[in-house]
Amino acid sequence: MVMPQAMASSCPQCGADVRTSGARCKSCGFWLAAAPARRTGPPTARPAPWKDDSRRTMVVVLSVGAFVVLGLVAAGSMLFLRRSQQASAPPPVAAALTAATAPAPPPRLEPGALLAAARREASAWHRDAVFVGMSMGPLDARGVAVDGKVEITFAKPSGHRIVGGAEAANERLVFSSRDGTLTKSEERTGKARIAPEPNCLFEDAWSSAQRAGATAGVSLRYGWNDKQGRPIWEVVSGDGQVLRRLDGVSCSILTR
């Protein structure tokens, strides 16, 4: 075993007694040979103490798990509410069937369109078929009421004169409609006069009659009037009484 060298009793530089000086001479400051030399380099870095992060890791894991659970609960609640709403709503097929089986209201009758269709069929019935007249009612503020009826009459000419006021033959072709489709029948009746088709259309005649005081529930009829010597519209009450007369060309109210 090697023993450490004993420290000298006097300073080798100044000769002072260094037995109580320690590592350095108290007199001149000389570093004694037996004492370790003073470090001149930087101190060695001390290793960082070990840190236990297990608690922080556990908190993070628990937080993430809590968010996942809350998300699953919210998604389950939304799915449950959606299924409840779907269960309470009527099936679309049943709703469609209900709408399909509900009776649709009958269409409004349009006398002008029905007259054009009747004219085509009358021309097929007789090449020189002539117009005699038409009627429609009962009426409401918008025109022919939903439960109303339109009748249109054509005839065969009785001679070569096919003008307004000329006499028509006894053979008639009568059209009628309650739902927009025409039904027809042939008849033999008495005397009738040919009337030119109205220049004052039904809609204009009814508007003029309403301005003159006509109310819902009445009917309109159109034809040749011998007394007036022209085609006219007549506003007729439910019991057949003529309430107003209108010119078949200008729609003006006739006072005589």
Contacts in CASP RR format, 6 or more apart in sequence:
PFRMAT RR
TARGET T0000
AUTHOR 0000-0000-0000
METHOD contacts of the structure
MODEL  1
MVMPQAMASSCPQCGADVRTSGARCKSCGFWLAAAPARRTGPPTARPAPW
KDDSRRTMVVVLSVGAFVVLGLVAAGSMLFLRRSQQASAPPPVAAALTAA
TAPAPPPRLEPGALLAAARREASAWHRDAVFVGMSMGPLDARGVAVDGKV
EITFAKPSGHRIVGGAEAANERLVFSSRDGTLTKSEERTGKARIAPEPNC
LFEDAWSSAQRAGATAGVSLRYGWNDKQGRPIWEVVSGDGQVLRRLDGVS
CSILTR
4 34 0 8 1.000
5 33 0 8 1.000
5 34 0 8 1.000
6 34 0 8 1.000
7 18 0 8 1.000
7 19 0 8 1.000
7 22 0 8 1.000
7 32 0 8 1.000
7 33 0 8 1.000
7 34 0 8 1.000
7 35 0 8 1.000
8 18 0 8 1.000
8 32 0 8 1.000
8 33 0 8 1.000
8 34 0 8 1.000
9 17 0 8 1.000
9 18 0 8 1.000
9 19 0 8 1.000
10 16 0 8 1.000
10 17 0 8 1.000
10 18 0 8 1.000
11 17 0 8 1.000
11 18 0 8 1.000
11 21 0 8 1.000
11 25 0 8 1.000
11 27 0 8 1.000
11 28 0 8 1.000
11 30 0 8 1.000
11 32 0 8 1.000
12 30 0 8 1.000
12 32 0 8 1.000
12 33 0 8 1.000
13 25 0 8 1.000
13 28 0 8 1.000
13 30 0 8 1.000
14 25 0 8 1.000
14 27 0 8 1.000
14 28 0 8 1.000
14 30 0 8 1.000
15 27 0 8 1.000
16 25 0 8 1.000
16 26 0 8 1.000
16 27 0 8 1.000
16 28 0 8 1.000
18 25 0 8 1.000
18 26 0 8 1.000
18 32 0 8 1.000
20 26 0 8 1.000
21 27 0 8 1.000
21 32 0 8 1.000
22 32 0 8 1.000
22 35 0 8 1.000
23 31 0 8 1.000
23 32 0 8 1.000
23 35 0 8 1.000
23 36 0 8 1.000
24 30 0 8 1.000
24 31 0 8 1.000
24 32 0 8 1.000
24 35 0 8 1.000
25 31 0 8 1.000
25 32 0 8 1.000
31 37 0 8 1.000
31 38 0 8 1.000
105 146 0 8 1.000
106 146 0 8 1.000
106 147 0 8 1.000
106 178 0 8 1.000
106 179 0 8 1.000
107 179 0 8 1.000
107 180 0 8 1.000
108 142 0 8 1.000
108 143 0 8 1.000
108 144 0 8 1.000
108 146 0 8 1.000
109 136 0 8 1.000
109 144 0 8 1.000
109 148 0 8 1.000
109 149 0 8 1.000
109 150 0 8 1.000
109 177 0 8 1.000
109 178 0 8 1.000
109 180 0 8 1.000
110 180 0 8 1.000
111 134 0 8 1.000
111 136 0 8 1.000
111 144 0 8 1.000
111 150 0 8 1.000
111 202 0 8 1.000
112 201 0 8 1.000
112 202 0 8 1.000
114 150 0 8 1.000
114 152 0 8 1.000
114 175 0 8 1.000
114 177 0 8 1.000
114 180 0 8 1.000
114 182 0 8 1.000
115 134 0 8 1.000
115 152 0 8 1.000
115 197 0 8 1.000
117 182 0 8 1.000
118 152 0 8 1.000
118 154 0 8 1.000
118 175 0 8 1.000
118 182 0 8 1.000
118 184 0 8 1.000
119 131 0 8 1.000
119 154 0 8 1.000
119 197 0 8 1.000
121 173 0 8 1.000
121 175 0 8 1.000
121 182 0 8 1.000
121 184 0 8 1.000
122 129 0 8 1.000
122 131 0 8 1.000
122 154 0 8 1.000
122 173 0 8 1.000
122 175 0 8 1.000
123 129 0 8 1.000
125 154 0 8 1.000
125 173 0 8 1.000
126 154 0 8 1.000
126 156 0 8 1.000
126 171 0 8 1.000
126 173 0 8 1.000
128 156 0 8 1.000
128 157 0 8 1.000
128 162 0 8 1.000
129 154 0 8 1.000
129 155 0 8 1.000
129 156 0 8 1.000
129 173 0 8 1.000
130 154 0 8 1.000
130 155 0 8 1.000
130 156 0 8 1.000
130 157 0 8 1.000
130 162 0 8 1.000
130 168 0 8 1.000
130 194 0 8 1.000
131 153 0 8 1.000
131 154 0 8 1.000
131 194 0 8 1.000
131 195 0 8 1.000
131 196 0 8 1.000
131 197 0 8 1.000
132 153 0 8 1.000
132 154 0 8 1.000
132 155 0 8 1.000
132 168 0 8 1.000
132 172 0 8 1.000
132 192 0 8 1.000
132 193 0 8 1.000
132 194 0 8 1.000
132 195 0 8 1.000
132 223 0 8 1.000
133 152 0 8 1.000
133 153 0 8 1.000
133 195 0 8 1.000
133 221 0 8 1.000
133 222 0 8 1.000
133 223 0 8 1.000
133 224 0 8 1.000
134 150 0 8 1.000
134 151 0 8 1.000
134 152 0 8 1.000
134 153 0 8 1.000
134 221 0 8 1.000
134 222 0 8 1.000
134 223 0 8 1.000
135 150 0 8 1.000
135 151 0 8 1.000
135 219 0 8 1.000
135 220 0 8 1.000
135 221 0 8 1.000
135 222 0 8 1.000
135 236 0 8 1.000
136 144 0 8 1.000
136 148 0 8 1.000
136 149 0 8 1.000
136 150 0 8 1.000
136 151 0 8 1.000
136 202 0 8 1.000
136 219 0 8 1.000
136 220 0 8 1.000
136 221 0 8 1.000
137 144 0 8 1.000
137 145 0 8 1.000
137 148 0 8 1.000
137 149 0 8 1.000
137 150 0 8 1.000
137 217 0 8 1.000
137 218 0 8 1.000
137 219 0 8 1.000
137 220 0 8 1.000
138 144 0 8 1.000
138 145 0 8 1.000
138 147 0 8 1.000
138 148 0 8 1.000
138 216 0 8 1.000
138 217 0 8 1.000
138 218 0 8 1.000
138 219 0 8 1.000
138 238 0 8 1.000
139 145 0 8 1.000
139 206 0 8 1.000
139 216 0 8 1.000
139 217 0 8 1.000
139 218 0 8 1.000
139 219 0 8 1.000
139 220 0 8 1.000
140 216 0 8 1.000
140 217 0 8 1.000
141 210 0 8 1.000
141 216 0 8 1.000
143 203 0 8 1.000
143 206 0 8 1.000
144 150 0 8 1.000
145 216 0 8 1.000
145 217 0 8 1.000
147 178 0 8 1.000
148 178 0 8 1.000
149 176 0 8 1.000
149 177 0 8 1.000
149 178 0 8 1.000
150 176 0 8 1.000
150 177 0 8 1.000
150 178 0 8 1.000
151 174 0 8 1.000
151 175 0 8 1.000
151 176 0 8 1.000
152 174 0 8 1.000
152 175 0 8 1.000
152 176 0 8 1.000
153 172 0 8 1.000
153 173 0 8 1.000
153 174 0 8 1.000
153 175 0 8 1.000
153 192 0 8 1.000
154 172 0 8 1.000
154 173 0 8 1.000
154 175 0 8 1.000
155 168 0 8 1.000
155 169 0 8 1.000
155 170 0 8 1.000
155 171 0 8 1.000
155 172 0 8 1.000
155 173 0 8 1.000
155 192 0 8 1.000
155 194 0 8 1.000
156 168 0 8 1.000
156 169 0 8 1.000
156 171 0 8 1.000
157 166 0 8 1.000
157 168 0 8 1.000
157 169 0 8 1.000
157 194 0 8 1.000
158 166 0 8 1.000
158 167 0 8 1.000
158 168 0 8 1.000
158 169 0 8 1.000
159 166 0 8 1.000
159 169 0 8 1.000
162 194 0 8 1.000
163 194 0 8 1.000
164 193 0 8 1.000
164 194 0 8 1.000
164 195 0 8 1.000
164 196 0 8 1.000
164 224 0 8 1.000
164 231 0 8 1.000
165 193 0 8 1.000
165 194 0 8 1.000
165 195 0 8 1.000
165 224 0 8 1.000
165 226 0 8 1.000
165 229 0 8 1.000
166 193 0 8 1.000
166 194 0 8 1.000
167 191 0 8 1.000
167 192 0 8 1.000
167 193 0 8 1.000
167 194 0 8 1.000
168 192 0 8 1.000
168 193 0 8 1.000
168 194 0 8 1.000
170 188 0 8 1.000
170 189 0 8 1.000
170 190 0 8 1.000
171 186 0 8 1.000
171 187 0 8 1.000
171 188 0 8 1.000
172 186 0 8 1.000
172 187 0 8 1.000
172 188 0 8 1.000
172 189 0 8 1.000
172 192 0 8 1.000
173 184 0 8 1.000
173 185 0 8 1.000
173 186 0 8 1.000
173 187 0 8 1.000
174 184 0 8 1.000
174 185 0 8 1.000
174 186 0 8 1.000
174 187 0 8 1.000
175 182 0 8 1.000
175 183 0 8 1.000
175 184 0 8 1.000
176 182 0 8 1.000
176 183 0 8 1.000
176 184 0 8 1.000
176 185 0 8 1.000
177 183 0 8 1.000
193 223 0 8 1.000
193 224 0 8 1.000
193 226 0 8 1.000
194 224 0 8 1.000
195 222 0 8 1.000
195 223 0 8 1.000
195 224 0 8 1.000
195 231 0 8 1.000
196 231 0 8 1.000
198 205 0 8 1.000
198 222 0 8 1.000
198 231 0 8 1.000
198 233 0 8 1.000
198 248 0 8 1.000
199 248 0 8 1.000
199 249 0 8 1.000
200 208 0 8 1.000
200 233 0 8 1.000
200 246 0 8 1.000
200 247 0 8 1.000
200 248 0 8 1.000
200 249 0 8 1.000
200 250 0 8 1.000
200 251 0 8 1.000
202 220 0 8 1.000
202 222 0 8 1.000
204 251 0 8 1.000
205 220 0 8 1.000
205 222 0 8 1.000
205 233 0 8 1.000
205 246 0 8 1.000
205 248 0 8 1.000
205 251 0 8 1.000
206 214 0 8 1.000
206 220 0 8 1.000
207 251 0 8 1.000
208 246 0 8 1.000
208 251 0 8 1.000
208 252 0 8 1.000
208 253 0 8 1.000
209 218 0 8 1.000
209 220 0 8 1.000
209 233 0 8 1.000
209 235 0 8 1.000
209 244 0 8 1.000
209 246 0 8 1.000
209 253 0 8 1.000
212 244 0 8 1.000
212 253 0 8 1.000
213 244 0 8 1.000
214 235 0 8 1.000
214 243 0 8 1.000
214 244 0 8 1.000
217 238 0 8 1.000
218 235 0 8 1.000
218 236 0 8 1.000
218 237 0 8 1.000
218 238 0 8 1.000
218 243 0 8 1.000
219 235 0 8 1.000
219 236 0 8 1.000
219 238 0 8 1.000
220 233 0 8 1.000
220 234 0 8 1.000
220 235 0 8 1.000
220 236 0 8 1.000
221 233 0 8 1.000
221 234 0 8 1.000
221 236 0 8 1.000
222 231 0 8 1.000
222 232 0 8 1.000
222 233 0 8 1.000
222 234 0 8 1.000
222 248 0 8 1.000
223 231 0 8 1.000
223 232 0 8 1.000
224 230 0 8 1.000
224 231 0 8 1.000
225 231 0 8 1.000
225 232 0 8 1.000
225 245 0 8 1.000
228 245 0 8 1.000
228 254 0 8 1.000
230 247 0 8 1.000
230 248 0 8 1.000
230 249 0 8 1.000
231 248 0 8 1.000
231 249 0 8 1.000
232 245 0 8 1.000
232 246 0 8 1.000
232 247 0 8 1.000
232 248 0 8 1.000
232 254 0 8 1.000
233 245 0 8 1.000
233 246 0 8 1.000
233 247 0 8 1.000
233 248 0 8 1.000
233 251 0 8 1.000
234 242 0 8 1.000
234 244 0 8 1.000
234 245 0 8 1.000
234 246 0 8 1.000
235 242 0 8 1.000
235 243 0 8 1.000
235 244 0 8 1.000
235 245 0 8 1.000
235 246 0 8 1.000
236 242 0 8 1.000
236 243 0 8 1.000
237 243 0 8 1.000
244 253 0 8 1.000
245 253 0 8 1.000
245 254 0 8 1.000
246 252 0 8 1.000
246 253 0 8 1.000
246 254 0 8 1.000
247 254 0 8 1.000
END
